[in-house]
Amino acid sequence: MFGYTDSNLIDEMLYYYVSYNKGDYESVERILGLLADAGIPIWYDREVLGQADKGQTSLKALKKSSAVVSFLSDETFTSADPFTQ
């Protein structure tokens, strides 16, 4: 696991919010590791995916982030609902 996935850290740290299509996680995972190894603080929703309030937690994390890093792929644009994937 890379970066910050704990929703309790959202208010305590400066970080980059990472946005990606869940179907692309395996491809994105390597880059997340490189960012974390370089000391770049990142937040992504891997740990909150199964939580009932995942939408609220992700929105809060997005609002509190310093910047957003988006990973886009063909799958992003061909998903039934790309904004929730």
C-alpha positions in Angstrom: 0.0 0.0 0.0 1.3 3.4 -0.9 0.5 6.9 0.3 -2.2 7.9 2.6 -5.5 5.9 2.5 -6.6 6.6 6.0 -9.5 9.1 6.1 -8.3 10.3 9.5 -5.2 11.8 7.9 -7.2 14.1 5.5 -7.3 17.0 7.9 -3.7 16.6 9.2 -1.5 16.5 6.1 -0.8 18.2 2.8 -1.0 15.7 -0.1 -1.8 15.2 -3.7 -5.2 13.5 -4.4 -4.8 10.7 -6.9 -7.7 10.0 -9.3 -7.8 6.8 -11.4 -10.2 4.3 -12.9 -10.4 1.3 -10.6 -9.9 -1.0 -13.6 -6.5 0.6 -14.1 -5.2 0.1 -10.6 -2.6 -2.5 -11.5 -1.1 -0.1 -14.0 -1.3 2.9 -11.7 0.0 1.0 -8.7 3.6 1.1 -10.0 3.5 4.9 -10.4 2.0 5.3 -7.0 4.9 3.4 -5.6 7.4 5.7 -7.4 5.6 8.8 -6.1 5.6 7.5 -2.5 9.3 6.4 -2.8 10.1 9.9 -3.9 8.5 11.3 -0.7 5.5 12.8 -2.6 2.5 12.6 -0.2 -0.4 11.1 -2.0 -4.0 10.2 -1.0 -6.2 7.7 -2.9 -9.2 5.8 -2.1 -8.0 2.2 -2.1 -8.9 1.6 1.5 -12.2 3.3 1.5 -13.7 1.5 -1.5 -15.9 -0.8 0.6 -17.0 1.8 3.1 -20.5 3.2 3.1 -19.3 6.8 3.2 -16.6 6.3 0.5 -18.1 9.1 -1.6 -18.1 11.6 1.2 -14.6 10.6 2.3 -13.2 10.9 -1.2 -14.9 14.3 -1.7 -13.4 15.6 1.6 -10.0 14.3 0.6 -10.3 16.0 -2.8 -11.4 19.3 -1.3 -8.5 19.3 1.2 -5.8 18.3 -1.3 -3.0 20.5 -2.5 -3.4 19.3 -6.1 -4.9 16.5 -8.1 -3.0 13.8 -10.1 -5.3 12.2 -12.7 -4.6 9.0 -14.5 -6.7 8.7 -17.7 -7.0 5.7 -20.0 -9.3 4.4 -22.7 -11.2 2.6 -19.9 -11.8 5.9 -18.1 -13.8 7.1 -21.0 -15.6 3.9 -21.9 -16.8 3.1 -18.4 -20.5 3.2 -17.8 -20.0 6.0 -15.3 -16.4 7.2 -15.5 -16.8 9.7 -12.6 -17.5 6.9 -10.0 -15.0 4.4 -11.3 
